[in-house]
Amino acid sequence: MNLKVLKRTFAEITKSIGLETKFGGFVKETEEVIIVLSFQKSNYSSQVYLNIKLYIQGVFGKNYQLSREVVVNDVGDVFRRVPKDYDEIFNLNTDLSDNARIEYLKKFIDEFLSGFVQQVSTVKGIMSLAEKGELFLLPAVKSELEKISERNRLYL
């Protein structure tokens, strides 16, 4: 399977969890967060990385608009890659058949990505994942999220 086919297959499968193909990436927008997934090809091997970037509305006073720059160049307020358990899916040099890779991709989406996308759709979900150690927040981002959470509590 080549990268073009992997992207097309990924796009088809992830429609079911609310991801749309925009600006060469895969995007889900909520009121609080823009979630962006994009593929990055390694310069040294046939490995492809799936970058996951979160743009949180209101962090550092920013209100993000979805654009090519956001999808392709920026790293977001929170950045991570997929868990190592799923690296084989994205190594295009392995002996996985196309059908086996597609099934493994579906498993990855069912076991990890679907729930992850659901949780990071809100500031509360992001904070929860960070508290569990499943998502790393830079100290400045964490501080901003705490401010946003406190403001939200005051307005409820």
Secondary structure as GFF3:
##gff-version 3
##sequence-region A 1 156
A	DSSP	alpha_helix	3	14	.	.	.	ID=ss1
A	DSSP	three_ten_helix	15	17	.	.	.	ID=ss2
A	DSSP	beta_strand	20	22	.	.	.	ID=ss3
A	DSSP	beta_strand	25	29	.	.	.	ID=ss4
A	DSSP	beta_strand	33	41	.	.	.	ID=ss5
A	DSSP	beta_strand	48	56	.	.	.	ID=ss6
A	DSSP	three_ten_helix	59	61	.	.	.	ID=ss7
A	DSSP	alpha_helix	68	72	.	.	.	ID=ss8
A	DSSP	beta_strand	78	81	.	.	.	ID=ss9
A	DSSP	three_ten_helix	84	90	.	.	.	ID=ss10
A	DSSP	alpha_helix	98	108	.	.	.	ID=ss11
A	DSSP	pi_helix	109	113	.	.	.	ID=ss12
A	DSSP	alpha_helix	114	119	.	.	.	ID=ss13
A	DSSP	alpha_helix	123	131	.	.	.	ID=ss14
A	DSSP	alpha_helix	139	155	.	.	.	ID=ss15
###
